[in-house]
Amino acid sequence: MASTDNRVYSLTYGIAYQRAAGEVFVVTADNRLHDIRDNVGIFLFLLLEQNALSLDNLVERCMEQFEVEPAVAKIQIQSFLDEGVEKGLFRVFP
């Protein structure tokens, strides 16, 4: 799965988060509460808690954990990351 996108994603510095009741609750710098409820979203969040990773790395890790087609995984994970960046959960490095 070759890609020319070298961007790397990580959790945004300074967010507060807690895993409880099968969800991840996140408070961003603007004091908004966000919750991640689905297993894939939680899995991705916890991966980014450990390391900054590229989209391709995240897709590979998801494919190891869940039954999903690579093209579908890439689209859905990119959407999750884009939404997370917009909300202040994640940051992206060029």
Order of alpha helices (4+ residues) and beta strands (2+ residues): beta-beta-beta-beta-alpha-beta-alpha-alpha-beta
